[in-house]
Amino acid sequence: MTKTVFVHLIAASIIFAQEGHPKIDPARIVKYDRVDFKVPDFPATGLILDIGGGGEAVIGQLKGTQVISIDLSARELKQSPGDALKLVMDATDMKFVDGSFQTTTSFFTLMYVPQEKQLQVMNEVFRVLKPGGRFLIWDVDLPALSDPAKDVAIFYFRFLLPAKEIMTGYGTLLTPRARLSADYASLAREAGFEILSQSTHGRTFSMELRRP
Ligand SMILES: C[S@@+](CC[C@H](N)C(=O)[O-])C[C@H]1O[C@@H](n2cnc3c(N)ncnc32)[C@H](O)[C@@H]1O
């Protein structure tokens, strides 16, 4: 089993734990306390491309039929709520022509993308955005693996949307190198993005990028 596939299984087991999916050995897990995290509505014209939009499909729940949601996992998409158009697609190799979207979102997806593929995702998002288009990112600052016996981190959330609350947890494998907002910011600059804004809330951050 590749590391990537394993990480997706972890995601599924956490997001869908109540539906009988296998659980990870608790001894391996570093748990981060549940945090309340506000997800306000945001203005966007035209279609919104949401990468890694399976799971709780928070952006799909927020923006409905305006969203085209892509995910590597058909199961994650099938089980996700909301009215987005759902397509199985890899964010490192998207099938959209250049300049297709005004807005792209990544809601706790980059933490599931292996480090060596994250620049590919940035480059692909840059490519499918129109000039002036925005890439909105929400994610966590992942610490480096410090104890090899504790190699799984789970971050618990209560997302506060304008009309509902969503309780969930996102888990991923820890790696020897931390993955921090500063790393995503430098990948974004390397891909050609301007950073319009950045904010942190504990271990969680959000970032707004613009394709010049
Ligand atoms: C935490 S989960 C779902 C988060 C989701 N945005 C939500 O609102 O709950 C992250 C998702 O990213 C997907 N993913 C990981 N790598 C991907 C890639 N290269 N392309 C598309 N989806 C990917 C995983 O299959 C997983 O469903």
The ligand as a Gaussian input file, in Angstrom:
#p B3LYP/6-31G(d) Opt

LIG

0 1
 C       -9.777000      15.993000       4.557000
 S      -10.274000      15.269000       3.121000
 C      -11.718000      16.186000       2.697000
 C      -11.759000      17.627000       3.059000
 C      -12.956000      18.267000       2.402000
 N      -12.511000      19.404000       1.615000
 C      -14.017000      18.636000       3.402000
 O      -14.648000      19.685000       3.238000
 O      -14.260000      17.880000       4.352000
 C       -9.119000      15.685000       1.850000
 C       -9.477000      15.076000       0.531000
 O       -8.457000      15.371000      -0.412000
 C       -8.431000      14.337000      -1.341000
 N       -7.174000      14.408000      -2.087000
 C       -5.926000      14.153000      -1.642000
 N       -5.030000      14.300000      -2.628000
 C       -5.739000      14.709000      -3.727000
 C       -5.382000      15.015000      -5.073000
 N       -4.115000      14.967000      -5.486000
 N       -6.362000      15.360000      -5.920000
 C       -7.658000      15.413000      -5.520000
 N       -8.055000      15.119000      -4.263000
 C       -7.104000      14.763000      -3.384000
 C       -8.613000      13.083000      -0.499000
 O       -9.085000      11.988000      -1.273000
 C       -9.610000      13.544000       0.545000
 O      -10.938000      13.220000       0.206000

